[in-house]
Amino acid sequence: MKKIKITLLLLLSFCFSVAQHSQIDNNIVKYWNYRERLVNNFIAIGSESGQSLPFGTRNEREFPRLEHGEGPIMLGQYLGVLATEYKLLKKNNSNTTQTLKELYYALYAFNRLDLIAETVNGYNKKPKLDGFFVREDFPDDFVKKNPALNKHSINTEKFIYGSGKTFHVKCTNHKGTQCCDVYVDKNCNVKENPKGYAKKYNHVPMSMDQILGVLLGVSLVNELVDDNASYQNKLFQDNENKIKQEAKNIAERIISYAKKYHWTPKDPDGDYNGDCDFRGNASPNYFKNNTTMLVFSRFFSKIGTNIFGKKYTYIPLIDFLDGVGSIQADNFKGDFWNRRMYIEMITLSNRDNNLFLSTGKKVLKASKKYNWEPYYYNLGVILHDWKRNKTIEKKGLEMLNSAPFNGPFYHGITDFSKYGWATKNRFSASLGEQYNGWRFPEITGNYIGLDYMLLHNMYLLVANKSESFAQLKNKKQDGLTKIVASKLSLKKCIQSEKQSCVERKKYYQFLEKYKNKNCKDSRVKCKEKTVKYFKTTFGNDNGPNMKCSKSVYIEKCTNPITH
């Protein structure tokens, strides 16, 4: 009897191992498909203006455009994907030339954003590689110069939607609503319908969330790329040719720039960076605003020490303040964007002042609300040798299994990726966005999938499952084992439905409230068109009078696998 039990256990173990291996192979094939669509649809690789800056979204439907919002965050994630890909290829003794090429041009692209930053927005300074950067440098003729990106669009002039080329602000100062062209000057005064681009702030300067996004990418480059790795010995703008060293240089320039102004960095014209949020509101947002770096300066210092070894001195009071911030991090109410920044800070720095939890456990606790644990905890395992957590690894594998083969997308309220892949980056999105789709019509479409790609590569590195990575590069989807995604728990599903319901309701109410505001005719028409879109897309039940009762959530969550 004992022998039978042992045999059964061995068979079960073998079957589980085979099943897990098939899942891993499926995801590797899926990764290389994402990789192909990345270089074909979301980026133009090279050194010229706008090149090697990844777009987050392709929309070839109602609003044809390539969307580049939060560009440096995307660039940092792209760097992380390339760094982990390089390590996986090296472990398989495979060719890394293409990966090194893209790493070189991605770092080169960031340096372009640094160099151009002094020359735009009316600063009228000479280019300087000093850590102050803007978010994009797309020229007006970018699409014409890179025609491969212009697939199926008849609106070529407005196909690029950048985060800093122009400000698309509605008739109010409400954040996050973008449609008609309105510009602001240095003093946050709205300037309507200018001829051409505004002289002031036609490129959005850096902010703390963008800084963290870039530091995530260069941290992984520093950790995983070999010291002597280069791409054909090509030089960067500072005459460095080693990729890892250039990542260090970028981190040092960014952090040193902030420290130069006592952790409240200034623009080249002397104004404190971020004091104006470019929506006519001079009141700072104290977490996203760069003045917050003063409070969290010890985290940034530790990130710098981890990457390039430099140490800074601090006033004890500042250390106390970021300790308070650490303890209070779980109290952010609904602000998943702020929570994401905090989690990135403590993960990259490997430092937390919480008295009762280790940094790794703190990351797990802070990430759990939005199902982000596999991403940020595995990042800590790679960067700081945190102890492996097989429960988190299993959850990460289930996420990877459920990602659509042809990439995440959101085309409307009834047509979007299931299982949490309905947003541009699920690891900075609420559950409502992950499971019910991105809400604003300007940024619906097909998403780049860097969130999947980086999670995938980190999983392979942490779980040490990389033996098939290079061999499956050219395999197609045909014949793959079908993987059924695990069901989302009823509790999480209800939570995601509630968040999505509230978020859409607030936005719809905003549109209704301001659609007839005293604006110029063209802008009123733009408002009414957008409101009409929401009515058509969401239906009356998603308007201001939509019912958000528990019974509705339970009804929608009866079968969460299909919702």
C-alpha positions in Angstrom: 0.0 0.0 0.0 2.8 2.4 0.9 4.5 1.7 -2.5 1.2 2.5 -4.3 0.9 5.8 -2.5 4.5 6.7 -3.3 4.0 5.8 -6.9 0.8 7.9 -7.1 2.6 10.8 -5.6 5.4 10.5 -8.0 3.0 10.3 -10.9 1.1 13.4 -9.7 4.3 15.2 -9.3 5.4 14.3 -12.8 2.1 15.3 -14.3 2.2 18.7 -12.5 5.8 19.2 -13.7 4.8 18.4 -17.3 1.8 20.7 -17.1 3.8 23.5 -15.7 6.5 23.0 -18.3 3.9 23.2 -21.1 2.5 26.4 -19.6 6.0 27.9 -19.5 6.7 27.0 -23.1 3.3 28.5 -24.1 4.2 31.7 -22.4 7.7 31.8 -24.0 6.1 31.5 -27.5 3.6 34.2 -26.5 6.5 36.4 -25.4 8.3 36.2 -28.7 5.0 37.1 -30.4 4.7 40.1 -28.2 8.3 40.9 -29.0 7.6 40.8 -32.8 4.5 43.1 -32.5 6.5 45.5 -30.3 9.1 46.2 -33.0 6.6 46.2 -35.8 3.8 48.3 -34.3 5.0 50.2 -31.3 8.5 51.6 -31.9 10.9 52.8 -34.5 14.4 51.7 -33.5 17.2 54.2 -34.1 19.0 57.3 -32.9 16.9 60.0 -34.6 14.4 62.2 -32.8 11.4 60.2 -31.6 13.1 56.8 -32.4 13.5 54.1 -29.8 10.7 55.7 -27.6 8.0 53.0 -27.3 4.3 53.9 -27.7 1.9 52.5 -25.2 -1.2 52.2 -27.4 -2.2 51.8 -31.0 -5.7 52.9 -31.8 -6.8 52.3 -35.4 -10.5 52.7 -34.6 -12.5 55.7 -33.4 -9.4 57.9 -32.6 -6.6 56.7 -34.9 -3.4 57.5 -33.2 -0.2 56.2 -31.5 -0.3 57.2 -27.9 2.9 58.1 -26.0 1.5 59.2 -22.6 3.9 58.5 -19.6 6.6 57.9 -22.1 9.7 57.7 -19.8 7.8 55.1 -17.7 7.3 53.0 -20.8 10.9 53.5 -21.8 12.0 52.3 -18.3 9.8 49.2 -18.6 11.2 48.6 -22.1 14.8 48.8 -20.8 13.8 46.3 -18.1 12.4 43.9 -20.8 15.6 44.2 -22.8 17.9 43.7 -19.7 16.0 40.6 -18.6 15.9 39.3 -22.2 19.7 39.8 -22.5 20.2 37.7 -19.3 18.0 34.9 -20.5 19.7 34.7 -23.8 23.1 34.7 -22.2 22.0 31.8 -19.9 21.1 29.9 -23.1 24.4 30.8 -24.9 22.3 32.5 -27.6 23.0 35.6 -29.7 22.3 38.9 -28.0 23.1 41.3 -30.9 19.5 42.5 -31.5 18.9 42.9 -27.7 22.1 44.9 -27.3 21.2 47.0 -30.3 17.9 48.0 -28.8 19.4 48.6 -25.4 21.9 50.9 -26.9 19.3 52.9 -28.8 16.9 53.0 -25.9 19.6 54.5 -23.6 20.6 56.8 -26.4 17.0 57.9 -26.7 16.8 58.8 -23.0 19.9 60.9 -23.4 18.3 62.8 -26.2 15.4 63.7 -23.9 18.0 64.9 -21.4 19.9 67.0 -24.0 16.8 68.6 -25.6 15.3 69.5 -22.2 17.2 72.8 -21.9 16.4 74.0 -25.4 12.5 73.8 -25.3 9.8 75.5 -23.3 11.4 78.9 -23.7 14.3 78.0 -21.5 16.7 79.0 -24.3 19.7 77.2 -22.7 22.4 75.1 -24.4 21.9 71.3 -24.5 23.3 69.8 -21.3 23.5 66.1 -20.2 22.6 66.7 -16.6 19.7 64.6 -15.5 16.9 67.0 -16.3 14.7 65.6 -19.1 11.5 65.9 -21.0 9.1 63.1 -22.0 9.4 62.9 -25.8 11.1 64.5 -28.8 8.9 63.6 -31.7 9.3 65.9 -34.7 6.3 67.0 -36.6 7.2 64.8 -39.5 7.9 61.7 -37.4 5.3 59.5 -39.1 6.5 60.5 -42.6 10.1 59.6 -41.6 9.0 56.3 -40.1 6.2 55.1 -42.4 6.3 51.5 -41.1 4.5 52.8 -38.0 1.7 54.4 -40.0 -0.5 51.3 -40.6 -4.1 51.8 -41.6 -4.3 55.4 -40.5 -5.7 58.1 -42.8 -5.1 60.8 -40.2 -1.3 61.0 -40.4 -0.9 64.5 -39.1 -2.5 63.7 -35.8 -1.5 60.1 -35.6 1.1 60.8 -32.9 -0.4 61.7 -29.5 2.5 62.6 -27.2 2.6 63.4 -23.5 4.3 66.7 -24.1 4.1 67.8 -27.7 0.9 69.8 -27.0 -1.5 70.0 -24.1 -4.9 68.7 -24.9 -6.9 70.1 -22.0 -10.7 70.3 -21.7 -12.7 73.4 -20.9 -11.9 73.0 -17.2 -8.9 72.2 -15.1 -10.1 68.7 -14.3 -7.1 66.3 -14.7 -7.1 63.3 -17.0 -9.6 64.7 -19.6 -7.9 65.4 -22.9 -9.4 66.3 -26.3 -9.3 69.9 -27.6 -6.1 72.0 -28.0 -5.6 74.4 -25.1 -2.2 75.5 -23.9 -0.8 76.9 -20.7 2.1 79.2 -20.1 4.8 79.1 -17.4 2.5 80.7 -14.8 -0.3 78.1 -15.5 -2.5 80.6 -17.4 -4.6 78.9 -20.0 -3.9 80.2 -23.5 -6.6 79.1 -26.0 -6.3 78.4 -29.7 -2.7 79.6 -30.2 -1.1 79.6 -33.7 1.3 76.7 -33.7 2.8 75.4 -30.5 2.9 77.4 -27.3 6.4 78.8 -26.6 6.2 77.7 -23.0 5.9 74.1 -21.9 5.2 72.4 -25.2 7.2 69.5 -23.8 6.3 68.2 -20.4 9.3 68.1 -18.0 10.2 65.2 -15.8 8.2 64.3 -12.7 8.8 61.9 -9.9 6.7 59.1 -11.4 8.7 59.4 -14.7 12.0 59.4 -12.7 11.0 56.2 -10.9 10.1 54.5 -14.2 13.5 55.3 -15.7 15.3 54.2 -12.6 13.5 50.8 -12.7 14.8 50.2 -16.2 18.4 51.3 -15.5 18.4 49.3 -12.3 17.7 46.1 -14.2 20.3 47.0 -16.9 22.9 47.5 -14.1 22.0 44.2 -12.5 21.7 41.9 -15.5 23.9 43.2 -18.3 27.6 42.2 -18.4 30.2 44.9 -17.6 31.8 44.8 -21.1 28.6 44.5 -23.2 28.3 47.1 -25.9 26.7 47.4 -29.3 29.4 47.5 -32.0 31.4 49.8 -29.6 29.1 52.7 -30.6 29.4 55.7 -28.3 26.7 57.3 -26.3 26.4 61.1 -26.1 28.9 61.2 -23.2 31.4 59.2 -25.1 30.8 56.0 -23.1 30.4 52.8 -25.1 29.5 50.2 -22.4 25.8 49.7 -21.9 25.9 48.9 -18.2 28.1 51.9 -17.4 25.8 54.2 -19.4 22.9 53.0 -17.3 24.9 53.9 -14.2 25.7 57.3 -15.7 22.0 58.0 -16.4 21.0 57.1 -12.8 23.7 59.3 -11.4 22.8 62.3 -13.5 19.1 62.1 -12.6 19.6 61.6 -8.8 22.5 64.1 -8.6 20.3 66.7 -10.4 17.6 66.3 -7.8 20.2 66.5 -4.9 21.8 69.6 -6.4 18.6 71.5 -5.5 18.2 69.9 -2.1 15.8 67.3 -3.5 13.4 69.9 -4.9 14.7 70.0 -8.5 14.3 73.2 -10.6 13.7 73.8 -14.2 16.4 75.5 -16.3 14.7 78.8 -15.8 14.9 78.6 -12.0 11.3 77.6 -11.2 10.8 74.5 -9.0 10.0 71.7 -11.3 6.4 70.5 -11.0 4.9 73.4 -9.0 2.5 74.0 -11.9 0.7 70.9 -13.0 -0.1 72.4 -16.5 -3.9 72.4 -15.9 -4.3 75.9 -14.6 -3.9 74.7 -11.0 -0.9 76.2 -9.2 -1.5 74.0 -6.1 1.1 71.1 -6.1 0.1 67.5 -5.9 2.4 66.6 -3.1 3.0 63.0 -4.1 3.4 63.2 -7.9 5.0 66.6 -7.6 8.8 66.7 -7.6 8.8 68.6 -4.3 7.9 65.3 -2.7 11.4 64.1 -3.4 12.6 66.0 -0.4 10.5 63.8 1.8 11.5 60.6 0.1 15.1 61.6 -0.6 16.6 58.8 1.4 14.9 56.3 -0.9 16.4 57.9 -4.0 19.8 58.1 -2.4 19.7 54.4 -1.6 18.7 53.7 -5.2 21.7 55.7 -6.4 23.9 53.8 -3.9 22.6 50.5 -5.3 23.3 51.4 -8.9 26.5 53.6 -8.9 27.7 53.5 -5.3 27.5 57.1 -4.4 26.4 58.1 -0.9 24.7 61.3 0.3 24.3 62.8 3.8 20.9 63.7 5.2 19.2 65.5 8.0 17.7 63.0 10.5 14.3 64.8 10.3 14.1 63.8 6.6 14.7 60.2 7.5 11.9 60.5 10.1 9.5 62.0 7.5 10.1 59.2 5.0 9.6 56.8 7.8 6.2 58.3 8.4 5.4 58.1 4.7 6.4 54.4 4.8 4.1 53.6 7.7 1.2 55.5 6.0 1.6 54.0 2.6 -1.2 51.5 3.2 -3.6 54.4 3.9 -3.7 55.8 0.3 -7.4 55.7 -0.4 -8.0 54.6 -4.0 -4.9 56.3 -5.4 -3.3 53.4 -7.0 -1.0 55.6 -9.0 0.6 57.0 -5.8 0.8 53.5 -4.3 2.6 52.3 -7.4 5.2 55.0 -7.0 5.7 54.2 -3.3 6.1 50.4 -4.0 8.7 51.2 -6.7 10.6 53.4 -4.3 10.9 50.8 -1.6 11.6 48.0 -4.1 14.3 49.8 -6.0 16.0 51.1 -2.9 15.5 47.9 -0.8 14.9 50.2 2.1 11.8 50.8 4.3 11.4 52.5 7.6 8.4 50.4 8.7 9.1 49.1 12.2 7.3 45.8 11.8 7.9 44.4 8.4 10.9 43.7 6.2 11.0 45.6 2.9 10.0 42.5 0.9 7.0 41.8 3.2 6.1 45.5 3.0 6.1 45.2 -0.8 3.8 42.2 -0.7 1.4 43.9 1.7 1.2 47.1 -0.3 0.9 45.3 -3.6 -1.8 42.8 -2.7 -4.7 45.2 -3.0 -4.2 45.4 -6.8 -2.7 42.0 -7.5 0.7 43.5 -8.2 2.8 41.2 -6.0 4.3 38.9 -8.7 5.7 42.0 -10.5 7.2 44.0 -7.7 8.3 41.2 -5.4 10.1 39.3 -8.2 11.8 42.6 -9.1 13.1 42.7 -5.5 14.3 39.0 -5.8 16.3 39.9 -8.9 17.7 43.2 -7.7 18.3 42.4 -4.0 18.2 38.6 -3.6 15.0 38.6 -1.6 13.9 35.1 -0.6 11.9 33.3 -3.4 8.2 33.1 -2.7 6.7 30.2 -4.6 3.1 31.3 -3.9 3.9 34.6 -5.6 5.6 32.8 -8.5 2.5 30.5 -9.0 0.3 33.6 -9.1 2.6 35.2 -11.6 2.5 32.1 -13.8 -1.3 32.1 -13.7 -1.3 35.8 -14.8 1.0 34.9 -17.7 -1.1 32.0 -18.7 -4.2 34.2 -19.0 -2.7 37.0 -21.2 -4.0 37.0 -24.7 -1.7 35.7 -27.4 -1.9 38.8 -29.6 -1.5 41.3 -26.8 -3.7 43.3 -24.4 -6.4 45.5 -25.7 -9.5 47.6 -24.9 -11.8 48.5 -27.7 -14.9 49.4 -25.7 -17.1 48.5 -22.8 -17.9 45.0 -24.3 -14.7 44.3 -26.2 -11.6 44.0 -24.1 -9.0 41.5 -22.8 -10.1 39.3 -20.0 -8.4 38.2 -16.8 -6.9 41.6 -16.0 -5.1 42.4 -19.3 -7.4 45.2 -20.4 -5.1 48.1 -19.6 -1.8 49.6 -20.8 0.1 48.5 -17.7 -1.7 46.3 -15.2 1.0 46.9 -12.6 0.1 50.6 -12.2 -3.7 50.1 -12.7 -6.6 49.6 -10.4 -8.5 46.3 -10.4 -11.3 48.2 -12.1 -9.0 49.1 -15.0 -7.3 45.7 -15.1 -10.5 43.7 -15.4 -12.9 46.1 -16.9 -10.9 48.2 -19.3 -9.4 51.6 -19.7 -12.2 54.2 -19.8 -11.2 57.2 -21.9 -11.9 57.0 -25.6 -8.6 58.8 -26.5 -6.5 55.9 -25.2 -8.5 52.8 -26.2 -6.8 50.4 -28.6 -4.2 47.7 -28.6 -1.6 47.9 -25.9 2.1 47.3 -26.1 2.3 44.5 -23.6 5.5 45.4 -21.8 3.8 44.5 -18.5 3.4 40.9 -19.7 6.9 40.8 -21.2 8.7 42.0 -18.1 6.7 39.9 -15.7 7.4 36.9 -18.0 11.2 37.4 -18.0 11.4 38.0 -14.3 9.4 34.8 -13.7 11.8 32.8 -15.8 14.8 34.3 -14.0 13.5 33.9 -10.5 12.0 30.4 -11.1 15.1 29.4 -13.1 13.0 28.0 -16.0 14.8 29.6 -18.9 16.0 26.5 -20.8 13.5 26.9 -23.6 13.7 30.6 -23.9 15.9 30.9 -27.0 14.8 27.6 -28.7 11.1 28.6 -28.9 11.8 32.0 -30.5 10.4 31.2 -33.9 7.7 28.7 -32.8 4.1 29.7 -33.8 0.9 29.5 -31.8 -0.4 26.4 -33.7 -0.3 23.3 -31.6 0.2 25.0 -28.2 -1.5 23.5 -25.2 -4.6 25.4 -24.2 -4.3 26.9 -20.8 -7.5 27.8 -18.9 -7.0 30.8 -16.6 -7.8 30.6 -12.9 -11.0 32.2 -11.8 -10.8 35.6 -10.1 -12.1 35.3 -6.6 -15.6 36.7 -6.0 -14.3 39.2 -3.5 -11.7 40.6 -6.0 -14.2 40.6 -8.8 -16.7 42.6 -6.8 -13.9 45.0 -5.8 -12.9 45.4 -9.5 -16.5 45.9 -10.6 -17.0 48.6 -7.9 -13.9 50.5 -8.8 -14.7 50.4 -12.5 -18.2 51.5 -11.9 -17.3 54.4 -9.7 -14.4 55.5 -12.0 -16.6 55.5 -15.1 -19.5 57.2 -13.3 -17.2 60.1 -12.1 -15.9 60.7 -15.6 -19.3 60.6 -17.2 -20.6 63.1 -14.6 -17.7 65.4 -15.4 -18.5 65.3 -19.1 -22.2 66.0 -18.5 -21.4 68.9 -16.1 -19.0 70.7 -18.3 -20.2 70.0 -21.9 -22.1 73.3 -22.0 -19.5 75.4 -20.2 -18.8 78.8 -21.7 -16.1 77.8 -24.2 -15.5 78.5 -27.8 -17.7 76.8 -30.3 -15.2 74.3 -31.6 -14.4 73.2 -28.0 -18.1 72.8 -27.1 -18.6 70.6 -30.2 -15.6 68.5 -29.1 -17.2 68.1 -25.6 -20.6 67.1 -27.0 -19.0 64.6 -29.4 -17.1 63.0 -26.5 -20.2 62.9 -24.4 -22.1 61.3 -27.2 -19.3 58.7 -27.6 -19.7 57.8 -23.9 -23.4 57.4 -24.1 -23.1 55.2 -27.2 -20.3 53.1 -25.8 -21.3 52.8 -22.2 -25.1 52.9 -22.4 -27.4 54.8 -20.1 -26.8 52.4 -17.2 -23.2 53.7 -17.0 -24.2 57.4 -16.9 -24.6 59.5 -13.8 -27.6 57.4 -12.7 -25.9 54.1 -13.1 -26.7 51.6 -10.3 -23.6 50.4 -8.4 -25.3 48.0 -6.0 -23.8 44.8 -4.6 -26.4 42.7 -6.5 -25.1 44.1 -9.8 -21.5 43.2 -8.9 -22.5 39.7 -7.9 -24.5 39.2 -11.1 -21.5 40.3 -13.2 -19.1 38.2 -11.1 -21.1 35.0 -11.3 -18.7 33.7 -13.9 -15.6 36.0 -13.6 -13.6 33.8 -15.9 -15.7 35.2 -18.8 -16.0 38.7 -17.6 
